[in-house]
Amino acid sequence: MKYISLLFVLNIILFGSCNEVNPKGEKEVREFLHEWNSKHTPIKAEDLKQDYMDVVTYFGAEMTKEQIQLDKIGLFQKYPDLKQSLDDSSITIEKEDGNYLITFTKQITYNEVTEAYPSFLSVIYKNGEFRILREGVTAANTSKNTDLAPTKAILEAIYKANPRLYGDFNGDGSAEYAIVKSPILVTASTTPKGNVGEVKCKDGCTSIIKFSDPAIPSISISDAYKSNLVNLGDLNNDTSDEIGFWNLKDGTESLYVYNAVNGKLLASPITINIKVHKNLKLIDVIKKVGPKKIRITESVLEEDGNWKLKSRVILLD
């Protein structure tokens, strides 16, 4: 009977403490939390990306660590005087399916107003480092400032309305993003065969690629009203990613390959007749084949009136 009682007590101790964090673990988690908080400044916000997993549930929306970094940087651009601090007495740490759930209250001051945001982070310890899996505010949050406590719907609407292409477009080792400012269509005629004919835009059919880094010059593309951006990687070995602009027309798609740093075309536009050559992947159209060498494949109209795919290798400057 004595042994049964002893086992019973041991079970209570073992199972009753399964969600507790040992003192050493709690100390390290607290240190990570304070280090993460210390990066919420205009200068250190650039370093926040390294604290997150590649894809994170951020205020309910699935976002990449690059998107989160830029969202944080954007806060300081909108609120230059923003300051964030932690209420140490509010911090609690629990084990959550092998990870750590940290709840805390952060005090945010901006525009001479201070608000409390009951918040949480879910972090994982991986390869000797803590990384954030989830970030958000708890149900106790009452702030109406959707910049500082955005909803899932707001975040998804922002990124749907303005799709962003991420990459290291200036070669500094950090991510920037690019968006396209498309012209406003006024009219688009239709040919007897049902194809798109003449297209007219307000103030001209010019699309503009804009970058989050103001030091990167914008790129204007004329006769372009519908498009898609792609990150082509570092094609010319200058440590920065090249950017591709697909000019989408009825029956053809043309890929413009730009050096994002200076806005120069690295090759003449690569045109694909999508009515003849269907379902081509990006790697079928352009591929790096060596240092500063790319192979491009495009649709070419032969003398016999047939369209054929032809490839050639280009040496980049």
Residue pairs with C-beta under 8 A, 6 or more apart in sequence:
18 95
19 94
19 95
19 96
20 94
20 95
21 29
21 93
21 94
21 95
21 100
25 100
26 93
28 130
29 93
29 100
29 102
29 123
29 130
30 91
30 93
32 51
32 123
32 130
33 86
33 91
33 102
33 104
33 121
34 86
35 51
36 48
36 51
36 121
36 132
37 84
37 85
37 86
37 106
38 44
39 45
39 47
39 48
39 51
40 48
40 72
40 82
40 84
41 76
42 76
42 80
45 69
45 72
45 73
45 75
45 76
46 69
46 73
46 174
48 68
48 69
48 72
49 65
49 66
49 68
49 69
49 174
49 175
51 130
51 131
51 132
52 65
52 68
52 69
52 131
52 132
53 65
53 124
53 131
53 132
53 133
54 64
54 65
55 62
55 63
55 64
55 65
56 62
56 63
56 64
56 65
56 68
56 132
56 133
56 134
56 135
57 63
57 133
57 134
57 135
57 136
58 67
58 68
58 71
58 134
58 135
58 136
58 155
59 135
59 136
59 137
59 149
59 150
59 151
59 152
59 155
60 136
60 151
60 152
60 155
61 150
61 152
61 155
61 156
63 71
63 155
63 159
64 166
66 166
66 175
66 177
67 159
67 164
67 166
67 177
68 135
69 174
69 175
70 164
70 175
70 176
70 177
70 212
75 82
75 147
75 148
76 82
78 147
79 110
79 111
79 147
81 109
81 110
81 111
81 112
82 108
82 109
82 110
83 108
83 109
83 110
84 106
84 107
84 108
84 109
85 106
85 107
86 104
86 105
86 106
86 107
87 104
87 105
87 106
87 107
87 116
90 103
90 104
90 105
90 118
91 102
91 103
91 104
92 102
92 103
92 104
93 100
93 101
93 102
94 100
94 101
95 101
96 122
98 124
99 122
99 123
99 124
99 125
99 133
100 122
100 123
100 124
100 125
100 130
101 120
101 121
101 122
102 120
102 121
102 122
102 123
103 118
103 119
103 120
103 138
104 118
104 119
104 120
104 121
105 116
105 117
105 118
105 119
106 116
106 117
106 119
107 114
107 115
107 116
107 117
108 114
108 115
108 117
108 148
109 115
110 148
115 143
115 145
115 148
116 143
117 137
117 141
117 143
117 148
117 149
118 137
118 138
118 140
118 141
119 135
119 136
119 137
119 138
119 141
120 134
120 135
120 136
120 137
120 138
121 132
121 134
121 135
122 132
122 133
122 134
122 135
123 130
123 131
123 132
123 133
124 130
124 131
124 133
137 143
137 149
141 149
143 149
146 154
162 179
163 179
163 229
164 177
164 178
164 179
164 212
165 177
165 178
165 179
165 229
165 230
165 231
165 243
166 175
166 176
166 177
166 231
167 175
167 176
167 177
167 178
167 231
167 241
167 243
167 260
168 174
168 175
168 176
168 239
168 240
168 241
169 176
169 178
169 211
169 213
169 216
169 240
169 241
169 243
169 260
169 261
170 176
170 211
170 213
170 215
170 216
170 240
170 260
170 261
171 238
171 239
171 240
171 261
176 211
176 212
176 213
176 216
177 211
177 212
178 209
178 210
178 211
178 212
178 229
178 243
178 260
179 209
179 210
179 229
180 207
180 208
180 209
180 210
180 227
180 229
180 245
181 207
181 208
181 209
181 210
182 207
182 225
182 226
182 227
183 201
183 202
183 203
183 204
183 205
183 206
183 207
183 225
184 201
184 202
184 203
185 199
185 200
185 201
185 202
185 225
186 200
186 201
186 202
187 198
187 199
187 200
188 196
188 197
188 198
188 199
188 200
189 196
189 197
189 198
189 199
190 196
190 197
191 197
195 250
195 251
196 249
196 250
199 205
199 225
201 225
204 222
205 222
205 223
205 224
205 225
206 220
206 221
206 222
206 223
206 224
207 220
207 221
207 224
207 225
207 227
207 245
207 247
208 218
208 219
208 220
208 221
209 218
209 219
209 220
209 221
209 229
209 243
209 245
209 258
210 218
211 218
211 260
216 260
216 261
217 262
217 263
218 263
219 243
219 245
219 258
219 260
219 263
221 227
221 245
221 247
221 256
223 247
224 245
224 247
226 247
226 248
226 249
227 245
227 246
227 247
227 248
228 245
228 246
228 248
229 243
229 244
229 245
229 246
230 243
230 244
230 246
230 255
230 282
231 241
231 242
231 243
231 244
232 241
232 242
232 243
232 244
232 257
232 286
233 241
233 242
233 288
234 240
234 241
234 242
235 242
235 257
235 266
235 288
235 292
235 294
235 316
236 242
236 259
236 266
236 292
236 316
236 317
237 291
237 292
238 259
238 261
240 259
240 260
240 261
241 260
242 257
242 258
242 259
242 260
242 266
243 258
243 260
244 255
244 256
244 257
244 258
244 282
244 286
245 255
245 256
245 258
246 253
246 254
246 255
246 256
247 253
247 254
247 255
247 256
247 269
251 273
251 274
251 275
252 271
252 272
252 273
252 274
252 299
253 271
253 272
253 274
254 269
254 270
254 271
254 272
255 269
255 270
255 271
255 272
255 285
255 286
256 265
256 269
257 265
257 266
257 267
257 270
257 286
257 294
258 264
258 265
258 266
259 265
259 266
266 294
266 314
266 316
266 317
267 294
267 296
267 314
267 316
270 285
270 286
270 296
270 297
270 298
271 298
271 299
272 280
272 285
272 298
272 299
273 299
273 307
276 299
276 307
277 299
277 307
277 309
280 297
284 297
285 296
285 297
285 298
286 294
286 295
286 296
286 297
287 294
287 295
288 294
289 295
289 313
292 315
292 316
292 317
293 313
293 314
293 315
293 316
294 313
294 314
294 316
295 311
295 312
295 313
295 314
296 311
296 312
296 314
297 309
297 310
297 311
298 309
298 310
299 307
299 308
299 309
300 307
300 308
300 309
300 310
301 307
302 308
